[in-house]
Amino acid sequence: MYTQPQTDFPSKLIRLPKVIERTGKSRTRIYEDIKCNLFPKQIKTGIRTVAWIEKEIDEWIENQKMQRYM
């Protein structure tokens, strides 16, 4: 289960194509994992746009690496 970290200063926002590139996940899988609380939630940045906090994506990737050795 992914829990979102509490941060005082969020890092830069990244859009979906960058999230897909960095994680290797498909768009569908990202949204399915968000529903299951397994992936960081997006932030609404406009009427039809969303983005993710880069630091949360980096932490999710590091967490996946650590689980590899468990």
Phi and psi restraints in degrees (range 20) as a CNS / XPLOR table:
assign (resid 1 and name C) (resid 2 and name N)
       (resid 2 and name CA) (resid 2 and name C) 1.0 -95.4 20.0 2
assign (resid 2 and name N) (resid 2 and name CA)
       (resid 2 and name C) (resid 3 and name N) 1.0 129.3 20.0 2
assign (resid 2 and name C) (resid 3 and name N)
       (resid 3 and name CA) (resid 3 and name C) 1.0 -115.0 20.0 2
assign (resid 3 and name N) (resid 3 and name CA)
       (resid 3 and name C) (resid 4 and name N) 1.0 135.0 20.0 2
assign (resid 3 and name C) (resid 4 and name N)
       (resid 4 and name CA) (resid 4 and name C) 1.0 -76.9 20.0 2
assign (resid 4 and name N) (resid 4 and name CA)
       (resid 4 and name C) (resid 5 and name N) 1.0 131.4 20.0 2
assign (resid 4 and name C) (resid 5 and name N)
       (resid 5 and name CA) (resid 5 and name C) 1.0 -71.8 20.0 2
assign (resid 5 and name N) (resid 5 and name CA)
       (resid 5 and name C) (resid 6 and name N) 1.0 151.8 20.0 2
assign (resid 5 and name C) (resid 6 and name N)
       (resid 6 and name CA) (resid 6 and name C) 1.0 -91.6 20.0 2
assign (resid 6 and name N) (resid 6 and name CA)
       (resid 6 and name C) (resid 7 and name N) 1.0 119.1 20.0 2
assign (resid 6 and name C) (resid 7 and name N)
       (resid 7 and name CA) (resid 7 and name C) 1.0 -127.1 20.0 2
assign (resid 7 and name N) (resid 7 and name CA)
       (resid 7 and name C) (resid 8 and name N) 1.0 146.4 20.0 2
assign (resid 7 and name C) (resid 8 and name N)
       (resid 8 and name CA) (resid 8 and name C) 1.0 -82.3 20.0 2
assign (resid 8 and name N) (resid 8 and name CA)
       (resid 8 and name C) (resid 9 and name N) 1.0 -34.9 20.0 2
assign (resid 8 and name C) (resid 9 and name N)
       (resid 9 and name CA) (resid 9 and name C) 1.0 -127.4 20.0 2
assign (resid 9 and name N) (resid 9 and name CA)
       (resid 9 and name C) (resid 10 and name N) 1.0 96.3 20.0 2
assign (resid 9 and name C) (resid 10 and name N)
       (resid 10 and name CA) (resid 10 and name C) 1.0 -63.2 20.0 2
assign (resid 10 and name N) (resid 10 and name CA)
       (resid 10 and name C) (resid 11 and name N) 1.0 145.7 20.0 2
assign (resid 10 and name C) (resid 11 and name N)
       (resid 11 and name CA) (resid 11 and name C) 1.0 -78.4 20.0 2
assign (resid 11 and name N) (resid 11 and name CA)
       (resid 11 and name C) (resid 12 and name N) 1.0 -169.9 20.0 2
assign (resid 11 and name C) (resid 12 and name N)
       (resid 12 and name CA) (resid 12 and name C) 1.0 -65.7 20.0 2
assign (resid 12 and name N) (resid 12 and name CA)
       (resid 12 and name C) (resid 13 and name N) 1.0 156.1 20.0 2
assign (resid 12 and name C) (resid 13 and name N)
       (resid 13 and name CA) (resid 13 and name C) 1.0 -92.8 20.0 2
assign (resid 13 and name N) (resid 13 and name CA)
       (resid 13 and name C) (resid 14 and name N) 1.0 142.4 20.0 2
assign (resid 13 and name C) (resid 14 and name N)
       (resid 14 and name CA) (resid 14 and name C) 1.0 -125.7 20.0 2
assign (resid 14 and name N) (resid 14 and name CA)
       (resid 14 and name C) (resid 15 and name N) 1.0 147.8 20.0 2
assign (resid 14 and name C) (resid 15 and name N)
       (resid 15 and name CA) (resid 15 and name C) 1.0 -88.8 20.0 2
assign (resid 15 and name N) (resid 15 and name CA)
       (resid 15 and name C) (resid 16 and name N) 1.0 169.4 20.0 2
assign (resid 15 and name C) (resid 16 and name N)
       (resid 16 and name CA) (resid 16 and name C) 1.0 -53.6 20.0 2
assign (resid 16 and name N) (resid 16 and name CA)
       (resid 16 and name C) (resid 17 and name N) 1.0 -46.1 20.0 2
assign (resid 16 and name C) (resid 17 and name N)
       (resid 17 and name CA) (resid 17 and name C) 1.0 -56.8 20.0 2
assign (resid 17 and name N) (resid 17 and name CA)
       (resid 17 and name C) (resid 18 and name N) 1.0 -36.6 20.0 2
assign (resid 17 and name C) (resid 18 and name N)
       (resid 18 and name CA) (resid 18 and name C) 1.0 -70.7 20.0 2
assign (resid 18 and name N) (resid 18 and name CA)
       (resid 18 and name C) (resid 19 and name N) 1.0 -39.0 20.0 2
assign (resid 18 and name C) (resid 19 and name N)
       (resid 19 and name CA) (resid 19 and name C) 1.0 -62.5 20.0 2
assign (resid 19 and name N) (resid 19 and name CA)
       (resid 19 and name C) (resid 20 and name N) 1.0 -44.4 20.0 2
assign (resid 19 and name C) (resid 20 and name N)
       (resid 20 and name CA) (resid 20 and name C) 1.0 -60.8 20.0 2
assign (resid 20 and name N) (resid 20 and name CA)
       (resid 20 and name C) (resid 21 and name N) 1.0 -45.8 20.0 2
assign (resid 20 and name C) (resid 21 and name N)
       (resid 21 and name CA) (resid 21 and name C) 1.0 -60.8 20.0 2
assign (resid 21 and name N) (resid 21 and name CA)
       (resid 21 and name C) (resid 22 and name N) 1.0 -43.8 20.0 2
assign (resid 21 and name C) (resid 22 and name N)
       (resid 22 and name CA) (resid 22 and name C) 1.0 -75.7 20.0 2
assign (resid 22 and name N) (resid 22 and name CA)
       (resid 22 and name C) (resid 23 and name N) 1.0 -32.0 20.0 2
assign (resid 22 and name C) (resid 23 and name N)
       (resid 23 and name CA) (resid 23 and name C) 1.0 -98.5 20.0 2
assign (resid 23 and name N) (resid 23 and name CA)
       (resid 23 and name C) (resid 24 and name N) 1.0 -23.2 20.0 2
assign (resid 23 and name C) (resid 24 and name N)
       (resid 24 and name CA) (resid 24 and name C) 1.0 79.0 20.0 2
assign (resid 24 and name N) (resid 24 and name CA)
       (resid 24 and name C) (resid 25 and name N) 1.0 6.2 20.0 2
assign (resid 24 and name C) (resid 25 and name N)
       (resid 25 and name CA) (resid 25 and name C) 1.0 -88.6 20.0 2
assign (resid 25 and name N) (resid 25 and name CA)
       (resid 25 and name C) (resid 26 and name N) 1.0 152.2 20.0 2
assign (resid 25 and name C) (resid 26 and name N)
       (resid 26 and name CA) (resid 26 and name C) 1.0 -80.7 20.0 2
assign (resid 26 and name N) (resid 26 and name CA)
       (resid 26 and name C) (resid 27 and name N) 1.0 164.2 20.0 2
assign (resid 26 and name C) (resid 27 and name N)
       (resid 27 and name CA) (resid 27 and name C) 1.0 -57.4 20.0 2
assign (resid 27 and name N) (resid 27 and name CA)
       (resid 27 and name C) (resid 28 and name N) 1.0 -45.7 20.0 2
assign (resid 27 and name C) (resid 28 and name N)
       (resid 28 and name CA) (resid 28 and name C) 1.0 -61.5 20.0 2
assign (resid 28 and name N) (resid 28 and name CA)
       (resid 28 and name C) (resid 29 and name N) 1.0 -45.6 20.0 2
assign (resid 28 and name C) (resid 29 and name N)
       (resid 29 and name CA) (resid 29 and name C) 1.0 -64.2 20.0 2
assign (resid 29 and name N) (resid 29 and name CA)
       (resid 29 and name C) (resid 30 and name N) 1.0 -38.6 20.0 2
assign (resid 29 and name C) (resid 30 and name N)
       (resid 30 and name CA) (resid 30 and name C) 1.0 -59.0 20.0 2
assign (resid 30 and name N) (resid 30 and name CA)
       (resid 30 and name C) (resid 31 and name N) 1.0 -50.0 20.0 2
assign (resid 30 and name C) (resid 31 and name N)
       (resid 31 and name CA) (resid 31 and name C) 1.0 -68.6 20.0 2
assign (resid 31 and name N) (resid 31 and name CA)
       (resid 31 and name C) (resid 32 and name N) 1.0 -33.8 20.0 2
assign (resid 31 and name C) (resid 32 and name N)
       (resid 32 and name CA) (resid 32 and name C) 1.0 -65.3 20.0 2
assign (resid 32 and name N) (resid 32 and name CA)
       (resid 32 and name C) (resid 33 and name N) 1.0 -42.2 20.0 2
assign (resid 32 and name C) (resid 33 and name N)
       (resid 33 and name CA) (resid 33 and name C) 1.0 -68.1 20.0 2
assign (resid 33 and name N) (resid 33 and name CA)
       (resid 33 and name C) (resid 34 and name N) 1.0 -32.6 20.0 2
assign (resid 33 and name C) (resid 34 and name N)
       (resid 34 and name CA) (resid 34 and name C) 1.0 -63.1 20.0 2
assign (resid 34 and name N) (resid 34 and name CA)
       (resid 34 and name C) (resid 35 and name N) 1.0 -44.2 20.0 2
assign (resid 34 and name C) (resid 35 and name N)
       (resid 35 and name CA) (resid 35 and name C) 1.0 -60.7 20.0 2
assign (resid 35 and name N) (resid 35 and name CA)
       (resid 35 and name C) (resid 36 and name N) 1.0 -32.8 20.0 2
assign (resid 35 and name C) (resid 36 and name N)
       (resid 36 and name CA) (resid 36 and name C) 1.0 -90.9 20.0 2
assign (resid 36 and name N) (resid 36 and name CA)
       (resid 36 and name C) (resid 37 and name N) 1.0 6.4 20.0 2
assign (resid 36 and name C) (resid 37 and name N)
       (resid 37 and name CA) (resid 37 and name C) 1.0 59.6 20.0 2
assign (resid 37 and name N) (resid 37 and name CA)
       (resid 37 and name C) (resid 38 and name N) 1.0 38.2 20.0 2
assign (resid 37 and name C) (resid 38 and name N)
       (resid 38 and name CA) (resid 38 and name C) 1.0 -108.6 20.0 2
assign (resid 38 and name N) (resid 38 and name CA)
       (resid 38 and name C) (resid 39 and name N) 1.0 -1.6 20.0 2
assign (resid 38 and name C) (resid 39 and name N)
       (resid 39 and name CA) (resid 39 and name C) 1.0 -146.8 20.0 2
assign (resid 39 and name N) (resid 39 and name CA)
       (resid 39 and name C) (resid 40 and name N) 1.0 148.2 20.0 2
assign (resid 39 and name C) (resid 40 and name N)
       (resid 40 and name CA) (resid 40 and name C) 1.0 -57.4 20.0 2
assign (resid 40 and name N) (resid 40 and name CA)
       (resid 40 and name C) (resid 41 and name N) 1.0 141.7 20.0 2
assign (resid 40 and name C) (resid 41 and name N)
       (resid 41 and name CA) (resid 41 and name C) 1.0 -79.2 20.0 2
assign (resid 41 and name N) (resid 41 and name CA)
       (resid 41 and name C) (resid 42 and name N) 1.0 149.9 20.0 2
assign (resid 41 and name C) (resid 42 and name N)
       (resid 42 and name CA) (resid 42 and name C) 1.0 -79.2 20.0 2
assign (resid 42 and name N) (resid 42 and name CA)
       (resid 42 and name C) (resid 43 and name N) 1.0 164.2 20.0 2
assign (resid 42 and name C) (resid 43 and name N)
       (resid 43 and name CA) (resid 43 and name C) 1.0 -116.0 20.0 2
assign (resid 43 and name N) (resid 43 and name CA)
       (resid 43 and name C) (resid 44 and name N) 1.0 131.5 20.0 2
assign (resid 43 and name C) (resid 44 and name N)
       (resid 44 and name CA) (resid 44 and name C) 1.0 -73.6 20.0 2
assign (resid 44 and name N) (resid 44 and name CA)
       (resid 44 and name C) (resid 45 and name N) 1.0 122.4 20.0 2
assign (resid 44 and name C) (resid 45 and name N)
       (resid 45 and name CA) (resid 45 and name C) 1.0 -111.4 20.0 2
assign (resid 45 and name N) (resid 45 and name CA)
       (resid 45 and name C) (resid 46 and name N) 1.0 -4.7 20.0 2
assign (resid 45 and name C) (resid 46 and name N)
       (resid 46 and name CA) (resid 46 and name C) 1.0 -170.3 20.0 2
assign (resid 46 and name N) (resid 46 and name CA)
       (resid 46 and name C) (resid 47 and name N) 1.0 -173.4 20.0 2
assign (resid 46 and name C) (resid 47 and name N)
       (resid 47 and name CA) (resid 47 and name C) 1.0 -60.6 20.0 2
assign (resid 47 and name N) (resid 47 and name CA)
       (resid 47 and name C) (resid 48 and name N) 1.0 -42.6 20.0 2
assign (resid 47 and name C) (resid 48 and name N)
       (resid 48 and name CA) (resid 48 and name C) 1.0 -126.9 20.0 2
assign (resid 48 and name N) (resid 48 and name CA)
       (resid 48 and name C) (resid 49 and name N) 1.0 24.3 20.0 2
assign (resid 48 and name C) (resid 49 and name N)
       (resid 49 and name CA) (resid 49 and name C) 1.0 -129.8 20.0 2
assign (resid 49 and name N) (resid 49 and name CA)
       (resid 49 and name C) (resid 50 and name N) 1.0 147.2 20.0 2
assign (resid 49 and name C) (resid 50 and name N)
       (resid 50 and name CA) (resid 50 and name C) 1.0 -135.8 20.0 2
assign (resid 50 and name N) (resid 50 and name CA)
       (resid 50 and name C) (resid 51 and name N) 1.0 163.2 20.0 2
assign (resid 50 and name C) (resid 51 and name N)
       (resid 51 and name CA) (resid 51 and name C) 1.0 -151.0 20.0 2
assign (resid 51 and name N) (resid 51 and name CA)
       (resid 51 and name C) (resid 52 and name N) 1.0 167.3 20.0 2
assign (resid 51 and name C) (resid 52 and name N)
       (resid 52 and name CA) (resid 52 and name C) 1.0 -118.6 20.0 2
assign (resid 52 and name N) (resid 52 and name CA)
       (resid 52 and name C) (resid 53 and name N) 1.0 151.5 20.0 2
assign (resid 52 and name C) (resid 53 and name N)
       (resid 53 and name CA) (resid 53 and name C) 1.0 -76.8 20.0 2
assign (resid 53 and name N) (resid 53 and name CA)
       (resid 53 and name C) (resid 54 and name N) 1.0 120.8 20.0 2
assign (resid 53 and name C) (resid 54 and name N)
       (resid 54 and name CA) (resid 54 and name C) 1.0 -55.4 20.0 2
assign (resid 54 and name N) (resid 54 and name CA)
       (resid 54 and name C) (resid 55 and name N) 1.0 -41.9 20.0 2
assign (resid 54 and name C) (resid 55 and name N)
       (resid 55 and name CA) (resid 55 and name C) 1.0 -61.3 20.0 2
assign (resid 55 and name N) (resid 55 and name CA)
       (resid 55 and name C) (resid 56 and name N) 1.0 -38.5 20.0 2
assign (resid 55 and name C) (resid 56 and name N)
       (resid 56 and name CA) (resid 56 and name C) 1.0 -66.6 20.0 2
assign (resid 56 and name N) (resid 56 and name CA)
       (resid 56 and name C) (resid 57 and name N) 1.0 -37.3 20.0 2
assign (resid 56 and name C) (resid 57 and name N)
       (resid 57 and name CA) (resid 57 and name C) 1.0 -67.1 20.0 2
assign (resid 57 and name N) (resid 57 and name CA)
       (resid 57 and name C) (resid 58 and name N) 1.0 -43.5 20.0 2
assign (resid 57 and name C) (resid 58 and name N)
       (resid 58 and name CA) (resid 58 and name C) 1.0 -59.1 20.0 2
assign (resid 58 and name N) (resid 58 and name CA)
       (resid 58 and name C) (resid 59 and name N) 1.0 -43.2 20.0 2
assign (resid 58 and name C) (resid 59 and name N)
       (resid 59 and name CA) (resid 59 and name C) 1.0 -66.0 20.0 2
assign (resid 59 and name N) (resid 59 and name CA)
       (resid 59 and name C) (resid 60 and name N) 1.0 -37.8 20.0 2
assign (resid 59 and name C) (resid 60 and name N)
       (resid 60 and name CA) (resid 60 and name C) 1.0 -63.2 20.0 2
assign (resid 60 and name N) (resid 60 and name CA)
       (resid 60 and name C) (resid 61 and name N) 1.0 -44.2 20.0 2
assign (resid 60 and name C) (resid 61 and name N)
       (resid 61 and name CA) (resid 61 and name C) 1.0 -61.5 20.0 2
assign (resid 61 and name N) (resid 61 and name CA)
       (resid 61 and name C) (resid 62 and name N) 1.0 -45.1 20.0 2
assign (resid 61 and name C) (resid 62 and name N)
       (resid 62 and name CA) (resid 62 and name C) 1.0 -61.9 20.0 2
assign (resid 62 and name N) (resid 62 and name CA)
       (resid 62 and name C) (resid 63 and name N) 1.0 -39.8 20.0 2
assign (resid 62 and name C) (resid 63 and name N)
       (resid 63 and name CA) (resid 63 and name C) 1.0 -62.0 20.0 2
assign (resid 63 and name N) (resid 63 and name CA)
       (resid 63 and name C) (resid 64 and name N) 1.0 -39.8 20.0 2
assign (resid 63 and name C) (resid 64 and name N)
       (resid 64 and name CA) (resid 64 and name C) 1.0 -64.2 20.0 2
assign (resid 64 and name N) (resid 64 and name CA)
       (resid 64 and name C) (resid 65 and name N) 1.0 -39.5 20.0 2
assign (resid 64 and name C) (resid 65 and name N)
       (resid 65 and name CA) (resid 65 and name C) 1.0 -62.9 20.0 2
assign (resid 65 and name N) (resid 65 and name CA)
       (resid 65 and name C) (resid 66 and name N) 1.0 -42.6 20.0 2
assign (resid 65 and name C) (resid 66 and name N)
       (resid 66 and name CA) (resid 66 and name C) 1.0 -66.4 20.0 2
assign (resid 66 and name N) (resid 66 and name CA)
       (resid 66 and name C) (resid 67 and name N) 1.0 -37.8 20.0 2
assign (resid 66 and name C) (resid 67 and name N)
       (resid 67 and name CA) (resid 67 and name C) 1.0 -65.5 20.0 2
assign (resid 67 and name N) (resid 67 and name CA)
       (resid 67 and name C) (resid 68 and name N) 1.0 -23.2 20.0 2
assign (resid 67 and name C) (resid 68 and name N)
       (resid 68 and name CA) (resid 68 and name C) 1.0 -60.3 20.0 2
assign (resid 68 and name N) (resid 68 and name CA)
       (resid 68 and name C) (resid 69 and name N) 1.0 -32.4 20.0 2
assign (resid 68 and name C) (resid 69 and name N)
       (resid 69 and name CA) (resid 69 and name C) 1.0 -96.4 20.0 2
assign (resid 69 and name N) (resid 69 and name CA)
       (resid 69 and name C) (resid 70 and name N) 1.0 3.4 20.0 2
